[in-house]
């Protein structure tokens, strides 16, 4: 499975919303009419969560944390 990333603004399409998939993505992913495509929707609040990953800074070395986790398991 491959995955492309692009932003689109939903627009009114009858009683629904629709997006336009850029031609570059269509070609890259080999999209054709009638072939199912899975979309993952990431809104602004989820974007903030995504940006938070990797932002935690700990002064304790990883080795020390792992030793502390392992303490008591051999008893």
NORCOR-V175401 format. One record per residue. N is the residue number from 0. RES is the residue in one small letter. PHI is phi in radians with two decimals (999 if undefined). Layout:
# NORCOR-V175401
((N RES PHI) (N RES PHI))
This chain:
# NORCOR-V175401
((0 x 999) (1 x -1.81) (2 x -2.59) (3 x -1.98) (4 x -2.15) (5 x -2.69) (6 x -1.86) (7 x -2.54) (8 x -1.77) (9 x -1.04) (10 x -2.23) (11 x -1.12) (12 x -2.46) (13 x 1.14) (14 x -1.62) (15 x -2.09) (16 x -2.03) (17 x -2.36) (18 x -2.19) (19 x -1.84) (20 x -1.56) (21 x -1.02) (22 x -0.96) (23 x -1.01) (24 x -1.23) (25 x -0.98) (26 x -1.20) (27 x -1.05) (28 x -1.67) (29 x 1.14) (30 x -1.31) (31 x -2.40) (32 x -1.00) (33 x 1.51) (34 x -1.59) (35 x -1.17) (36 x -2.30) (37 x -1.78) (38 x -1.94) (39 x -2.00) (40 x -1.65) (41 x -2.12) (42 x -1.63) (43 x -1.04) (44 x -1.15) (45 x -1.23) (46 x -1.10) (47 x -1.10) (48 x -1.14) (49 x -1.03) (50 x -1.23) (51 x -1.28) (52 x -1.07) (53 x 1.47) (54 x -1.66) (55 x -1.42) (56 x -2.00) (57 x -2.06) (58 x -1.41) (59 x -1.35) (60 x -1.08) (61 x -1.01) (62 x -1.03) (63 x -1.15) (64 x -1.06) (65 x -1.13) (66 x -1.08) (67 x -1.14) (68 x -1.15) (69 x -1.33) (70 x -1.00) (71 x 1.59) (72 x -1.38) (73 x -1.56) (74 x -1.24))
